[in-house]
Amino acid sequence: MTDKISPKLKVAKPKTTRTKRPRATTSDGHYVTNDYLLPLIIEGKAAGNVLSDKLAEALMLIVQRYSFSANFVGYSFREDMVSFALVNLCANWWKFDEANYSNPFAYYTQAAFNSFLQFLASEQKQRDRRDRLLIAMGANPSYGYTDRHSTNGVRTSDETAFRAPRMED
């Protein structure tokens, strides 16, 4: 005879509790820390807003590493975005107020993020200009332009070939 388990009987599973990983007490493994940045900023401002080589390298590391985040890693012009953000940071590094704030890493990371968004907006404008010129010449624009500028937001087979707007004399 085979033993049958009653469907009413449930096997109790042991409860597992998740434990939080303890917060790191050292900064080993961090590429740039606030403890490293803050004295460099103070020294640079004391020297008359002179950007030191060490601070420039730290800013470069911040921008370089942030560009590999999932938001920006897929762009073919990622290196151009890094250059644009680095120029912005080097021009405006001295605006961090060390008297009121003690987290320059967050400040410069946010500044790099904003520079990336600014660069993406300018690239979008360039693509739209190119697509408008293509339409004026009778060619098909990119699919993204077609989707953004269609009247009802839904593309039909008729809309695959955009036509140039009539230019009246």
C-alpha positions in Angstrom: 0.0 0.0 0.0 1.1 3.5 -0.7 0.9 6.1 1.9 -1.2 9.0 0.9 -0.8 12.4 2.5 -4.0 14.1 3.3 -4.4 17.4 1.4 -5.4 19.1 4.7 -2.0 18.4 6.2 0.5 21.1 5.4 4.1 20.8 6.0 5.3 23.7 8.0 8.2 25.6 6.4 10.8 27.1 8.7 10.5 30.9 8.7 13.6 32.6 7.4 14.2 36.1 8.5 16.2 38.5 6.4 19.0 40.2 8.0 20.3 43.5 6.9 23.8 43.7 5.8 25.7 45.9 8.3 26.6 49.3 7.1 30.2 49.7 6.1 32.3 51.4 8.6 35.3 52.1 6.4 35.6 53.7 3.0 37.9 51.0 1.6 36.9 50.3 -2.0 35.3 53.7 -2.6 36.8 55.6 -5.5 36.2 59.1 -4.1 35.0 59.9 -0.6 33.8 63.1 1.0 36.8 63.0 3.4 39.0 63.1 0.4 37.1 65.8 -1.6 36.3 68.3 1.2 40.0 69.2 2.0 40.8 69.5 -1.7 37.9 72.0 -2.2 38.9 74.0 0.9 42.6 74.2 -0.3 41.5 75.2 -3.8 39.3 78.0 -2.6 42.0 79.2 -0.2 44.5 79.3 -3.1 42.1 81.7 -5.0 39.7 79.2 -6.6 42.5 77.2 -8.2 41.5 73.7 -9.4 44.2 71.3 -8.2 45.2 68.3 -10.2 44.0 65.9 -7.5 40.6 67.6 -7.4 40.4 67.5 -11.2 41.2 63.7 -11.1 38.5 63.2 -8.5 35.9 65.0 -10.6 37.0 63.0 -13.6 36.5 59.8 -11.7 33.0 60.9 -10.5 31.9 61.7 -14.0 33.5 58.7 -15.6 32.0 56.2 -13.1 28.6 57.9 -13.2 28.4 57.7 -17.0 28.4 53.9 -16.6 25.1 53.9 -14.7 22.2 52.2 -16.4 20.7 55.6 -17.4 23.6 56.6 -19.7 25.7 53.5 -20.6 23.8 52.7 -23.8 24.3 56.0 -25.6 26.8 56.0 -28.5 27.9 59.5 -27.6 28.5 58.7 -23.9 32.1 60.0 -24.1 30.8 63.3 -25.4 28.5 63.5 -22.5 31.4 62.8 -20.1 33.4 65.6 -21.7 30.6 68.0 -21.5 29.9 67.2 -17.8 33.6 67.4 -17.0 33.9 70.9 -18.6 30.9 72.0 -16.6 32.3 70.6 -13.3 35.7 72.1 -13.9 34.2 75.5 -14.6 31.9 75.4 -11.6 33.7 73.3 -9.0 34.1 76.3 -6.6 30.3 76.8 -6.2 30.1 74.0 -3.6 29.4 75.7 -0.2 31.6 73.8 2.3 30.4 76.0 5.2 26.8 74.7 5.0 27.2 71.3 3.4 29.6 68.3 4.0 28.7 66.1 1.0 30.6 67.3 -2.0 30.3 63.9 -3.7 26.5 64.2 -3.9 26.8 67.7 -5.1 29.2 66.9 -8.0 27.3 63.7 -8.9 24.1 65.7 -9.2 25.9 68.3 -11.2 27.2 65.6 -13.6 23.7 64.2 -13.9 22.3 67.6 -14.8 25.0 68.0 -17.4 24.2 64.7 -18.9 20.5 65.7 -19.2 21.5 69.0 -20.7 23.6 67.2 -23.3 20.8 64.8 -24.1 18.4 67.7 -24.6 20.8 69.4 -27.0 21.2 66.1 -28.9 17.4 65.8 -29.1 17.2 69.3 -30.7 19.9 68.3 -33.2 18.0 65.1 -34.2 14.8 67.1 -34.6 16.5 69.6 -36.8 18.0 66.8 -39.0 14.6 65.1 -39.2 12.8 68.4 -40.3 15.5 68.8 -43.0 14.9 65.2 -44.2 11.1 65.9 -44.4 11.7 69.1 -46.3 13.9 67.2 -48.8 11.2 64.5 -49.2 13.0 61.7 -47.2 11.6 59.8 -44.3 12.6 61.0 -40.8 13.6 58.7 -37.9 10.9 56.6 -36.2 11.2 58.5 -33.0 10.5 61.8 -34.8 7.5 60.2 -36.5 6.1 58.9 -33.2 6.6 62.2 -31.3 5.1 64.3 -34.0 2.2 62.2 -35.3 -1.2 63.8 -34.8 -2.9 61.1 -32.7 0.1 59.2 -31.4 -0.7 56.0 -33.3 1.1 55.2 -36.4 -0.7 53.7 -39.4 0.7 52.3 -42.6 -0.1 55.6 -44.3 2.2 57.5 -41.9 5.3 55.5 -42.6 6.2 57.9 -45.4 6.2 61.4 -44.1 5.7 64.1 -46.7 7.3 67.5 -46.6 4.9 70.3 -45.8 4.0 72.4 -48.8 6.0 75.5 -49.1 4.1 78.4 -50.6 5.8 81.3 -52.3 
